[in-house]
Amino acid sequence: MSAPEQQAPAGGGPAPDQPPGEAAPVDEARREGADEESADRDQPQDAWSARRDLVDHSPRSMSVGAQARFGGGTVSGDQNNVTGNQVTGDVIMGTKTVYHFSIPGLSTSASASGEVPAATLERLAEHFVADEDVVAGLLGRLRRDHVLVLSGARFTGRRTAALTLLHRLGLSSVRVLDRDTSPGALAEQVTADDEDRPRGYVLCDLATRRDRPLREPHLLAARDRLGAHGYLIVTVDPAAVWEDVPFAAAWRPPAAADVLAAHLRTRTDAETTAKLLGLPDVSAFLGRGHQLREVAAFARLLARHAAGTAGADDVAQFSLLSLESQVQQWFEEDESAIHLRDKAFLVALAAFDGGPYALTAEVSDLLYRFLQETWNRSLVPEVPVFGTHIGKRLQLARAERYEEDEHTEWGPVPQQKARFVDERVSYVLLREVWTGHPSARPALIAWLRRLADDGRPLVRTRAASTVAVLARTDLPSAMALVIEPWGISKRFRHRLVAVNALTLAHLVGTPHIPRILDSWCEGDDPRLRWVAVRAYGLIGPERPRQALAALRGAAHRLVKDDPEGFDGELGRELAEAVDLLLLSPAGDAALGELRARLDDSRPVRELALHGFLSACTHTREDERYGDPLVLAWYSRAVERGASGAADIPFLWRAALADPRTTTRALAVLQDWVLIADRATAAEWALAALLPRLVTTPAEYDRLSHLLRTMPGEDGAPPPVVAARLHAVLPAR
């Protein structure tokens, strides 16, 4: 079942029945209406909330939260890995070595058919690992029924199990049948009973469809032809279509560690095997969820390493290189092997790794339509509505489904999510698509632009993280084709995605991002200056002095162009960038820099005081009556004897005394008093701070007047805490 959907190509291209250069009127009207609706919903978002969305929705391999310096960890400027996941620069700019995984002596061709050499069967039997009770049960069924259907995921050892079972029966011949054999032709592929030459047959990966299922009569006909001395094993995927098949058994793969040990024992002695299994690189390999065919190949490499013909680097790189080979195979396969829709899902999962499965499937269908248009514009893009098997999709992608809370603006909600078993897949896959298949770029760019205009923060953040990987791979193209067009867009959403893309690109080790921001900040385009200023607030914590220097330069430029510029949009952005720097792990350094340079000039002073007051508005977990973050910072600084114990009161006194910030400073301080009325910890912290804000009669009068006259909330009587706080002020 499918649902045709007419959609104009990305960028306003013609519909299939329109002459080149003309857009279908209906599609053009639909697009214009969607654009107007999107523009109506395009509301600015403050830097603090935008940073929270970036932290909440970035992929697990880009730790923008506790693991990154602009959120609570360390990321050095020349680092090429993502903290905590060891996704090295080689993942992005890696080699193109290709590993081919197969069983020696046994062809993997889809059309292969013929007898399996006895030496191959012996070799497989040596390496075979399984629960012997399970094997005994399968052998008993095979001897009784002569036909067995093994159902299990691909690359889990089904074929090895089938061949080994037949080998254990002591058959004189084992033949592999063409996998293109239809269920109805099974009986024709096996020979009649021959007592002198008992024979076994294996049909791997039988292809079934809804209109061509495997039925019991197909297997009974084959069994009749096999007679008393013939045996047949058919392997199928869990999603295979069958009806009333009584000879089926589920296949459960052995543990990768057991398979690796079995292979090593046939190639090395016990002591060497134990040493190899204890290598850190071996443990890391086994933790990546590699397929059994890759485990067998790794065993061969380890044996060569033990013999001195392969180095330690070969062992360390094998996991990544085998992953790269798998990704290349996915996109080099023709449509008969992996459908274009499945390839679109792989790309979408790379972008939305760890995101809700339903959302990933939704955006993958959008990418599929764009890819269809690139492939053949004369066809109407079609997306099947039903019939997609989730398990089969995730199996192809080496991914898993799980349940986890997803952050939303209303709080966490449970979601069914999907992620790659190996977190490196996203990087390898996106690099492969961007650099190895340039013809897919127009569709990918159109898809990313659509995602950037989505109303969901998760979708926009993942568009940014995807472009960050592309920038790490090919910075000039990513800048010219995606990031710069977003940066100069009149829409806030697009510019915010550009900010996040540059931030995440810097996080994963893309060079020259600070240089790009410097040039944009010094340039004439106000939109690019806006992008640069906001990005400084995110990447600045790893280089706070340089970031503040750039922001001071932008402040001078702003006041020069407009003396009242700090009341405008860019002025607020500059203050919020300082706000983010202050509340980052580099806060102490930024705070000291603000104090030291406070009197350099009027723009610098306004930048410092507006940024400081902006930081003072934030509370823990953004709760209305949560502890003010700067107030809690002051308490910790006093306890530790840190510089903030002097710097915070200094900037508070400056903000209260400056005519341009006095009103706002008093309003923020009034909010702190209201919070202290509900939280004892905040009251004690504020009681410790207020005496430090009084060094002159004017300062006393200002604070005394506030505490004596401030109203309660919504016209309520003054908070009782105000009188207690007034009592801690030093005598005038």
C-alpha positions in Angstrom: 0.0 0.0 0.0 1.4 3.4 -0.9 0.4 7.0 -0.8 1.6 9.1 -3.7 2.5 12.6 -2.7 3.1 15.3 -5.2 5.9 17.5 -3.9 7.9 20.2 -5.7 11.6 19.7 -5.6 13.7 21.4 -3.1 14.5 25.0 -3.8 11.3 25.6 -5.9 12.1 23.2 -8.8 9.5 22.1 -11.3 7.0 19.4 -10.7 7.3 16.4 -13.0 4.7 17.7 -15.5 5.9 21.2 -15.6 8.4 22.7 -18.1 11.9 23.4 -16.7 12.1 26.6 -14.8 8.4 26.6 -14.0 6.9 25.5 -10.7 3.5 23.8 -10.4 1.0 26.5 -9.3 -0.6 24.3 -6.6 2.8 23.3 -5.2 4.0 26.9 -5.3 0.9 28.1 -3.5 1.3 25.4 -0.9 4.9 26.3 -0.3 4.2 30.0 0.0 1.4 29.2 2.5 3.8 27.0 4.5 6.5 29.7 4.4 4.1 32.3 5.7 2.9 30.0 8.5 6.5 29.2 9.4 7.4 32.9 9.5 4.5 33.6 11.8 5.9 31.0 14.2 9.5 32.2 14.0 9.8 33.8 17.4 13.2 34.8 18.9 14.5 32.6 21.7 16.8 33.9 24.4 20.3 32.5 24.5 19.8 30.7 27.8 16.8 28.7 26.6 18.5 28.1 23.3 21.5 26.7 25.1 19.2 24.4 27.2 17.7 23.0 24.0 21.1 22.4 22.5 22.2 20.5 25.7 18.9 18.5 25.8 18.8 17.5 22.2 22.4 17.1 21.0 23.3 13.5 20.0 25.1 11.4 22.6 28.4 11.6 20.7 28.4 15.4 21.1 28.4 16.0 24.9 27.2 19.5 25.1 26.2 19.0 28.8 28.3 17.9 31.6 31.1 16.6 29.3 31.8 19.7 27.3 33.5 22.8 28.5 30.7 25.1 27.5 28.4 23.0 29.5 30.5 21.6 32.3 33.6 19.6 31.1 36.6 20.1 28.9 37.1 20.2 25.2 40.5 21.5 24.1 40.7 23.6 21.0 42.8 21.2 19.0 41.0 18.0 20.2 39.7 15.8 17.4 37.5 13.6 19.6 34.2 13.8 21.3 34.6 13.7 25.1 33.7 10.4 26.6 33.1 8.5 23.4 36.5 8.4 21.8 35.2 9.3 18.4 38.5 10.2 16.9 39.3 12.4 14.0 40.0 9.3 12.0 36.2 8.7 12.1 35.6 11.9 10.1 38.7 12.0 8.0 39.6 8.3 8.1 41.0 5.9 5.6 39.1 4.1 2.9 40.4 0.6 3.7 37.8 -2.0 2.9 37.4 -5.3 4.7 35.4 -8.1 3.1 34.0 -10.6 5.5 33.2 -14.1 4.4 33.7 -17.8 5.3 36.8 -19.1 3.5 35.8 -21.6 0.9 32.1 -20.6 0.9 30.8 -18.1 -1.6 28.5 -15.3 -0.3 27.1 -14.5 -3.7 23.3 -14.3 -3.8 23.2 -16.6 -6.8 25.8 -19.1 -5.5 24.8 -22.7 -5.7 27.0 -25.8 -5.4 28.6 -28.3 -3.1 30.5 -27.1 0.0 34.0 -28.5 0.2 34.6 -31.0 3.0 37.6 -28.9 4.2 35.2 -25.9 4.7 32.8 -28.0 6.7 35.6 -29.2 8.9 36.9 -25.7 9.5 33.4 -24.4 10.4 32.9 -27.3 12.8 36.1 -26.3 14.6 34.9 -22.8 15.1 31.3 -23.5 15.8 30.0 -22.2 19.2 26.6 -22.9 20.6 24.7 -24.3 23.5 25.1 -28.0 23.0 21.7 -28.8 24.5 20.2 -26.5 21.8 22.3 -28.1 19.1 21.2 -31.6 20.3 17.6 -30.6 20.1 18.0 -29.2 16.6 19.8 -32.4 15.5 17.0 -34.5 16.9 14.3 -32.5 15.0 16.4 -32.7 11.8 16.8 -36.4 12.0 13.1 -36.8 12.6 11.6 -34.3 10.2 14.5 -34.1 7.6 13.5 -30.4 7.1 14.3 -27.5 9.4 13.7 -23.7 9.1 16.1 -21.6 11.2 14.7 -18.1 11.9 17.2 -15.5 13.0 18.7 -12.1 12.2 21.3 -11.9 9.5 25.0 -12.2 10.3 24.3 -14.1 13.5 25.8 -17.4 12.5 22.6 -19.0 11.0 24.5 -20.3 7.9 27.3 -21.7 9.9 24.8 -23.4 12.2 23.0 -24.9 9.3 26.2 -26.3 7.7 27.5 -27.6 11.0 24.2 -29.4 11.8 24.3 -31.1 8.4 28.0 -31.9 8.9 27.3 -33.5 12.3 24.8 -35.8 10.6 27.8 -37.4 8.8 26.5 -36.6 5.3 28.7 -37.3 2.4 27.6 -34.2 0.5 26.3 -30.8 1.5 25.0 -28.4 -1.2 24.1 -24.7 -1.0 21.0 -23.7 -3.0 20.5 -20.5 -4.9 18.9 -18.0 -2.5 16.7 -16.7 -5.3 14.9 -20.1 -5.2 11.2 -19.4 -4.7 9.3 -21.3 -1.9 7.3 -23.2 -4.6 10.5 -24.4 -6.3 12.1 -25.9 -3.3 11.3 -29.5 -4.2 12.7 -29.1 -7.6 16.1 -28.1 -6.2 16.7 -31.3 -4.2 17.4 -34.8 -5.6 15.6 -38.0 -5.0 16.6 -40.4 -2.2 20.0 -42.0 -2.6 20.9 -44.5 0.2 24.5 -44.7 -0.9 25.1 -41.0 -1.0 23.0 -39.2 1.8 22.9 -35.5 0.9 22.1 -32.3 2.8 20.9 -29.0 1.4 21.1 -25.4 2.7 19.0 -22.5 1.4 20.2 -19.3 3.1 18.1 -16.2 3.3 15.1 -17.5 1.5 13.3 -14.5 -0.1 9.6 -14.4 0.8 6.9 -11.8 0.1 3.3 -11.4 1.1 2.2 -12.8 -2.3 4.9 -15.5 -2.1 5.0 -16.9 1.5 6.7 -20.1 2.6 4.0 -22.7 3.3 3.9 -26.1 4.8 3.2 -27.8 1.4 6.4 -26.4 0.0 8.4 -28.1 2.8 6.4 -31.4 2.7 7.0 -31.6 -1.1 10.8 -31.1 -0.5 10.8 -33.7 2.3 9.0 -36.3 0.1 11.7 -35.8 -2.6 14.5 -36.0 0.0 13.4 -39.4 1.2 14.9 -41.2 4.1 18.5 -40.1 3.5 18.2 -36.4 2.5 18.0 -33.3 4.7 17.2 -29.6 4.1 17.8 -26.5 6.2 16.3 -23.2 5.2 17.4 -19.9 7.0 15.1 -16.9 7.0 14.9 -13.5 8.6 12.5 -13.0 11.6 10.4 -10.9 9.3 10.0 -13.6 6.7 6.4 -14.4 5.5 5.3 -17.9 6.2 2.1 -19.8 6.8 1.5 -22.9 8.9 5.2 -24.0 8.9 5.7 -26.7 11.6 9.4 -27.2 11.1 10.6 -23.7 12.3 13.1 -23.1 15.1 14.5 -19.8 16.4 18.2 -19.3 16.2 20.0 -17.4 19.0 23.5 -16.3 18.2 26.4 -17.2 20.5 28.3 -14.5 22.4 30.9 -12.7 20.3 33.5 -13.4 23.0 32.9 -17.1 22.8 33.2 -17.1 19.0 36.4 -15.1 19.2 37.9 -17.5 21.7 36.9 -20.6 19.6 38.6 -19.1 16.5 41.7 -18.2 18.5 42.0 -21.7 20.0 42.3 -23.2 16.6 45.1 -20.8 15.6 47.1 -20.2 18.8 48.0 -22.1 22.0 46.0 -21.6 25.2 48.4 -19.2 26.8 48.5 -16.9 23.7 44.8 -17.1 23.4 44.4 -15.9 27.0 46.8 -13.0 26.4 45.1 -11.9 23.2 41.6 -12.0 24.9 43.0 -9.8 27.7 44.1 -7.0 25.3 42.3 -3.6 25.9 41.6 -3.3 22.2 40.0 -6.7 22.2 37.7 -5.8 25.0 36.8 -2.6 23.2 36.1 -4.5 20.0 33.8 -7.0 21.8 31.9 -4.1 23.3 31.0 -2.6 19.9 28.4 -5.1 18.9 30.3 -6.4 15.8 28.8 -9.1 13.7 30.1 -12.7 13.9 31.6 -12.5 10.5 33.7 -9.5 11.7 34.6 -11.4 14.9 36.0 -14.3 12.7 38.0 -11.8 10.7 39.3 -10.2 13.8 40.4 -13.6 15.1 42.5 -14.0 12.0 44.1 -10.6 12.5 44.8 -11.4 16.2 46.5 -14.6 15.2 48.7 -12.7 12.7 49.4 -10.2 15.5 50.5 -13.0 17.8 52.8 -14.3 15.0 54.3 -10.9 14.6 53.0 -10.2 11.1 50.4 -7.6 12.2 51.0 -4.6 14.4 49.2 -3.2 17.5 47.9 -0.4 15.3 46.2 -2.9 13.0 44.5 -4.4 16.0 43.4 -1.0 17.4 42.0 0.2 14.0 40.2 -3.0 13.0 36.9 -2.1 14.6 36.7 1.2 13.0 37.8 0.0 9.6 35.3 -2.8 9.6 32.6 -0.3 10.5 33.7 1.9 7.6 33.5 -1.1 5.3 30.0 -1.9 6.4 28.8 1.6 5.9 30.4 1.7 2.4 28.6 -1.6 1.5 25.3 -0.1 2.6 25.5 2.7 0.1 27.3 0.8 -2.7 24.6 -1.9 -2.8 22.1 -1.5 -5.6 18.4 -1.0 -5.1 17.7 -4.7 -5.4 19.7 -5.3 -2.2 19.0 -2.2 -0.1 16.1 -0.1 -1.1 16.5 3.7 -1.4 14.0 4.2 1.4 16.2 2.0 3.7 19.2 4.1 2.8 17.3 7.2 3.6 16.4 5.7 7.0 20.1 5.0 7.6 20.9 8.6 7.0 18.1 9.9 9.2 19.1 7.5 12.0 22.6 8.9 11.8 21.2 12.4 12.2 18.7 11.4 14.9 20.7 8.7 16.7 19.2 8.2 20.1 16.0 10.2 19.2 12.4 9.0 19.1 11.9 6.2 16.5 8.7 7.6 15.1 10.4 11.0 14.5 13.3 9.4 12.8 11.0 7.4 10.5 9.1 10.6 9.7 12.1 12.6 8.7 13.6 9.6 6.8 10.5 9.5 4.6 11.0 13.2 3.9 14.6 12.6 2.8 13.4 9.6 0.7 11.2 11.9 -1.3 14.0 14.4 -1.9 16.3 11.5 -3.0 13.6 10.2 -5.3 13.4 13.6 -6.9 17.2 13.7 -7.4 17.2 10.2 -8.9 14.3 10.8 -11.3 12.3 14.1 -11.3 9.8 12.6 -13.8 8.5 10.3 -11.2 6.0 11.3 -8.5 7.6 10.6 -5.1 5.8 7.8 -3.3 6.2 6.7 0.3 4.6 3.4 1.5 2.3 4.2 4.4 2.2 0.7 5.9 4.3 -2.5 5.7 7.5 -1.2 7.3 8.9 -3.8 9.7 10.6 -1.9 12.5 12.8 -4.8 13.6 14.0 -5.4 10.1 14.9 -1.8 9.7 16.9 -1.6 12.9 18.6 -5.0 12.2 19.9 -3.6 8.9 21.1 -0.5 10.7 22.7 -2.5 13.5 20.5 -0.4 15.8 18.3 -1.1 18.8 15.1 0.2 20.2 14.7 1.3 23.8 12.5 3.5 26.0 13.8 6.7 27.6 12.5 10.1 28.6 12.8 12.9 26.1 13.2 16.5 27.3 10.4 18.8 26.2 9.5 22.4 27.2 6.8 20.9 29.5 9.1 18.4 31.1 10.4 14.8 30.4 8.0 12.4 28.5 8.7 8.7 27.8 9.5 7.9 24.2 10.4 4.8 22.2 13.8 5.6 20.8 16.3 4.1 18.4 20.1 4.2 18.3 23.0 2.5 16.7 24.6 -0.1 18.8 28.0 1.5 18.0 27.8 5.3 18.5 30.5 5.8 15.9 28.2 4.8 13.0 26.7 8.3 12.8 30.0 10.0 12.0 31.2 7.3 9.6 27.9 7.2 7.8 27.4 11.0 7.3 31.0 11.3 6.1 30.4 8.5 3.6 27.2 10.0 2.2 28.7 13.6 2.0 32.1 12.8 0.5 31.5 9.4 -1.1 28.2 10.1 -2.9 28.2 13.8 -3.9 25.1 13.3 -6.1 23.1 12.9 -2.9 24.1 16.4 -1.7 21.2 18.4 -3.3 18.6 16.1 -1.6 20.5 16.2 1.7 20.8 20.0 1.7 17.1 20.4 0.9 16.3 18.0 3.7 18.5 19.8 6.2 16.9 23.2 5.2 13.5 21.7 5.8 14.6 20.4 9.2 16.0 23.8 10.2 12.6 25.3 9.7 10.8 22.7 11.8 8.9 23.9 14.9 10.5 21.2 17.2 13.8 22.1 18.9 14.9 18.5 18.7 14.6 18.5 14.9 16.4 21.8 14.5 19.2 20.7 16.9 19.8 17.5 15.0 19.9 19.4 11.7 22.7 21.5 13.3 24.6 18.4 14.6 24.4 16.8 11.2 25.9 19.8 9.5 28.6 19.9 12.2 29.7 16.5 11.1 29.6 17.6 7.5 31.7 20.6 8.3 34.3 18.4 10.1 34.5 16.4 6.9 34.4 19.2 4.3 34.3 22.7 5.9 34.3 24.8 2.7 31.3 23.0 1.2 29.3 22.9 4.5 29.9 26.6 5.0 28.9 27.7 1.4 26.0 25.3 0.9 24.4 25.2 4.3 25.8 27.3 7.2 26.2 30.7 5.5 22.7 30.6 3.9 21.3 29.9 7.4 23.5 32.7 8.9 22.2 35.4 6.5 18.6 34.3 6.7 16.0 36.8 8.0 14.5 34.0 10.0 15.6 33.6 13.6 15.3 29.8 13.5 17.7 29.5 10.6 20.3 31.7 12.3 20.0 29.8 15.5 20.7 26.5 13.7 23.8 28.1 12.1 24.9 29.1 15.7 24.4 25.5 16.9 26.1 24.0 13.8 29.2 26.1 14.3 29.2 25.4 18.0 29.0 21.6 17.5 31.5 21.7 14.6 34.0 23.3 17.0 33.2 20.7 19.6 34.1 17.8 17.3 37.4 19.4 16.3 36.6 21.3 13.1 39.4 23.8 12.5 39.0 27.6 12.1 35.6 28.0 13.7 36.9 30.8 16.0 38.5 32.5 13.0 35.1 32.4 11.1 33.3 33.9 14.1 36.0 36.6 14.4 35.5 37.6 10.8 31.7 37.6 11.1 31.8 39.6 14.3 34.0 42.3 12.6 32.0 42.2 9.3 29.2 44.4 8.1 26.4 41.9 7.9 24.3 42.4 11.1 22.8 38.9 10.8 26.3 37.2 10.7 27.4 39.4 13.6 24.3 38.1 15.5 25.3 34.5 14.8 28.9 35.1 15.8 28.0 36.8 19.1 25.6 34.1 20.1 28.2 31.4 19.2 30.8 33.1 21.3 28.7 32.6 24.3 28.7 28.8 23.6 32.3 28.1 22.6 33.8 31.0 24.6 34.2 29.0 27.9 37.3 27.2 26.5 38.9 30.6 25.6 37.1 33.2 27.8 39.5 36.0 27.4 39.6 35.8 23.6 35.8 35.5 23.5 35.4 38.5 25.7 37.8 40.5 23.6 35.7 39.7 20.5 32.6 40.7 22.3 34.1 44.0 23.5 35.0 44.7 19.9 31.4 44.0 18.8 30.2 46.3 21.7 32.4 49.2 20.5 31.1 48.7 16.9 27.5 48.6 18.2 27.7 51.8 20.2 29.6 53.5 17.4 26.7 52.7 15.0 24.0 53.4 17.6 24.7 55.1 21.0 21.6 53.3 22.4 22.5 50.0 20.8 22.4 48.0 24.0 18.6 48.5 24.0 18.3 46.7 20.7 18.5 43.1 19.6 22.3 42.8 19.1 22.9 44.6 22.4 20.7 42.0 24.2 22.6 39.2 22.3 26.0 40.6 23.5 24.7 40.7 27.1 23.4 37.2 26.9 26.7 35.9 25.4 28.4 37.3 28.5 25.7 35.8 30.6 26.5 32.3 29.2 30.2 32.8 29.7 29.7 33.7 33.4 27.5 30.7 34.1 29.9 28.3 32.4 32.8 26.4 34.0 35.0 29.4 32.9 32.9 31.7 35.0 35.6 32.7 37.5 37.9 33.7 34.7 35.2 35.6 32.8 34.1 37.4 36.0 37.7 38.5 36.8 38.1 39.7 33.2 34.9 41.8 33.4 36.0 43.4 36.7 39.5 44.2 35.4 38.3 45.8 32.2 35.1 47.4 33.6 36.3 51.0 33.2 38.0 50.6 29.8 35.2 52.5 28.0 31.5 53.0 28.1 30.7 50.1 25.6 32.8 47.7 27.7 31.1 48.8 30.9 27.7 48.4 29.5 28.6 45.0 28.1 29.9 43.8 31.5 27.0 45.2 33.6 24.2 44.1 31.2 25.8 40.6 30.9 26.2 40.3 34.7 22.6 41.3 35.4 21.4 38.9 32.7 23.3 36.1 34.5 21.7 37.1 37.8 18.2 36.5 36.5 18.7 32.7 36.1 17.7 30.2 38.7 18.3 26.6 39.4 16.4 24.4 36.9 14.8 27.7 35.6 12.3 27.4 38.4 10.4 30.6 39.3 11.6 30.4 42.9 14.7 28.3 42.4 18.0 29.4 44.0 19.6 32.3 41.9 22.7 30.8 40.2 24.9 33.8 40.8 23.8 34.0 44.5 24.7 30.3 44.9 28.0 31.0 43.1 28.7 33.7 45.6 28.1 31.4 48.6 30.5 28.8 47.2 33.1 31.4 46.5 32.9 32.7 50.1 33.3 29.1 51.4 36.3 28.4 49.2 37.8 31.9 49.4 37.6 32.2 45.6 37.9 35.4 43.7 34.1 35.5 43.1 33.6 36.4 46.7 35.0 39.9 45.9 34.2 40.1 42.2 30.4 39.5 42.5 29.8 42.3 45.1 32.0 44.6 43.1 29.9 44.2 39.9 26.7 44.4 41.9 27.7 47.8 43.3 28.7 49.0 39.9 25.4 47.9 38.4 23.4 49.5 41.2 25.3 52.8 40.8 25.3 53.1 37.0 22.3 55.2 35.8 22.0 53.0 32.7 21.5 49.8 34.8 20.3 50.9 38.2 16.6 50.3 37.5 17.2 46.8 36.2 19.6 46.0 39.0 17.1 46.9 41.6 14.4 44.8 39.8 16.7 41.7 39.9 17.6 42.3 43.5 13.9 42.6 44.3 13.3 39.2 42.6 16.1 37.7 44.8 14.3 39.0 47.9 11.0 37.4 46.8 12.9 34.1 46.3 14.5 34.4 49.7 11.1 34.8 51.2 10.4 31.2 50.2 13.8 29.6 50.5 15.9 29.7 53.7 19.2 29.0 51.8 18.6 31.9 49.5 17.9 34.2 52.5 21.1 33.2 54.2 23.1 33.8 51.1 21.5 37.1 50.4 22.0 38.2 54.0 25.7 37.5 53.5 25.9 39.4 50.3 23.9 42.6 51.1 26.5 44.0 53.6 29.1 43.7 50.9 27.0 46.0 48.7 27.2 48.9 51.1 30.3 51.0 51.1 28.9 54.5 50.8 25.8 56.4 52.2 24.3 56.4 48.7 24.5 52.6 48.5 22.9 52.3 51.9 20.1 54.6 51.0 19.4 52.8 47.7 19.2 49.3 49.3 17.4 50.6 52.4 14.7 52.2 50.3 14.2 49.0 48.3 13.9 46.7 51.3 11.5 49.2 53.1 9.2 49.9 50.2 9.2 46.9 48.0 5.7 45.3 47.6 4.9 41.6 47.6 3.9 39.7 44.6 0.6 40.7 42.8 -0.1 43.5 45.3 0.4 41.4 48.4 1.9 42.9 51.5 5.7 43.4 51.6 7.6 40.1 52.2 8.5 39.6 55.8 12.0 38.6 54.8 12.6 42.2 53.6 12.7 43.5 57.2 15.1 40.7 58.3 17.4 41.5 55.4 17.2 45.3 56.1 18.5 44.5 59.6 21.8 43.1 58.2 22.7 46.3 56.3 25.5 48.1 58.0 24.6 51.3 59.8 24.5 54.4 57.6 
